[in-house]
Amino acid sequence: MSNTGNKITTKQELSERLGISNRTRAKYMNKLFYAELKQIGYNKNSTILNAKVVEFMIKEFTIIEN
């Protein structure tokens, strides 16, 4: 499901793609998965997400949904 390519993805776009609210996305990214995301370049204050962070979140939500 690595469909991110070089497209710039914002936190808002990621929330929409995952079908969750920004508040729920923030809870997952800033609390539950923060340690893992920080290792792959996530910064809480950044609006733009790198492809590795987007792929990680999509993978995790695919697992959670199933």
Buried (B, 14 or more C-beta within 10 A) or exposed (E): EEEBEEEEBEBEBBBEBBEBEEEEBBEBBEEEBEEEBEEEEBEEEEEEBBBBBBBBBBEBBEEEEE
